[in-house]
Amino acid sequence: MSDNLVLKASEISIVFGGLTAVSNFSCELKQGELVGLIGPNGAGKTTIFNMLSGVYTPTSGQILFTDRNGRVHEINKKNPAQLNKMGIARTFQNIRLFGNLTVADNVRIALHNQRIVNPFDVLLRLPKLRRDEVLMNQKVDELLTILKIQNKKDELARNLPYGEQRKLEIARALASKPVLLLLDEPAAGMNPQETEELRQMIELIRKQFNLTVLLIEHDMKFVMGICEHIIVLDYGRIIAQGLPDEIKSNPEVIKAYLGNDAS
């Protein structure tokens, strides 16, 4: 792959019981790029996320990924834990938090790959354990401050308003120090004010953490206002891709999906 490519998917397809859910999907994600993946319900968007994050193994095709150390890997058969260690993090349509744990503990769990202690250090409660705990607490505070929910760190995650639960889920994803962040409908269920705050936050974390972002979203105003490049799916196939203005005016896209929502 060229130096600035983070991920390259080449004609990946997946078949479930004889039904092709995604057919010959290809894309290239460059360092620092923010790309939108849109399409009608059932178009295959989340299925693509599942292949890119190791939940599903493509039936055919190839996925290459450049990890945080600059090494290129074929990741078709890697599992989510392996890909997370390499630098791919994601959120989900349905928020997945530990509702009975505090906000801080939710993030602390996601920092497990960055801990500097081993079971021997914990068992003997060596000084290294204290240093590790201080470091983890600092990282938790840093992430919650960036996401503007630091004042809620001692609350149970289930008690947060919906928009703040979304922020917490993103904080957990950032805790793994990703190179590529996959956001699955991050604005779903948000009111206009929350959606605008989310847009600003994604712009902020992209720059602050030097992230490449691929997002699925149905809010077209949100997508058109934040994405630099957009890929449109229909029935598991790419029907268009390009700049937001090109997608807005594409007759095939309008017919398949956008309608009057493109403005």
MOFENBEL-V224726 format. One record per backbone hydrogen bond with DSSP energy under -0.5 kcal/mol. NH is the residue of the N-H (numbers start at 1). CO is the residue of the C=O. If there is no record, write none. Layout:
NH:CO
NH:CO
This chain:
5:2
6:29
7:29
8:64
9:27
10:8
10:62
11:9
12:25
13:60
14:22
16:19
17:15
19:16
20:18
21:14
21:19
22:14
23:236
24:22
25:12
27:9
29:7
30:28
31:4
33:30
35:33
35:213
36:229
37:215
38:36
38:231
40:233
43:40
48:44
49:45
50:46
51:47
52:48
53:49
54:51
55:50
56:50
58:56
59:13
60:13
62:10
64:8
65:73
66:6
67:65
67:71
68:86
70:67
73:65
75:63
75:73
78:75
83:79
84:80
85:81
86:82
87:83
88:83
89:87
89:180
91:182
95:93
97:95
99:97
101:98
103:152
103:155
104:153
106:102
107:103
108:104
109:105
110:106
111:107
111:108
112:109
114:111
115:112
121:118
122:118
123:119
124:120
125:121
126:121
129:126
130:126
131:127
132:128
133:129
134:130
135:131
136:132
137:133
138:134
139:135
140:136
141:137
142:138
143:139
144:140
145:141
146:142
147:143
148:145
149:144
150:144
152:149
153:150
155:152
157:101
158:99
159:156
160:157
165:161
166:162
167:163
168:164
169:165
170:166
171:167
172:168
173:169
174:170
175:171
176:173
177:174
179:87
180:87
181:212
182:89
182:180
183:181
183:214
184:182
185:183
185:216
186:216
188:185
190:187
195:191
196:192
197:193
198:194
199:195
200:196
201:197
202:198
203:199
204:200
205:201
206:202
207:203
208:204
209:205
211:206
212:179
213:33
214:181
215:35
216:183
217:37
220:218
223:219
224:220
225:221
226:222
226:223
227:223
228:34
229:34
230:242
231:36
232:240
233:38
234:237
236:43
237:234
239:232
240:232
242:230
246:243
247:243
248:244
249:245
250:247
251:249
254:250
255:251
256:252
257:253
258:253
259:254
261:258
262:259
263:260
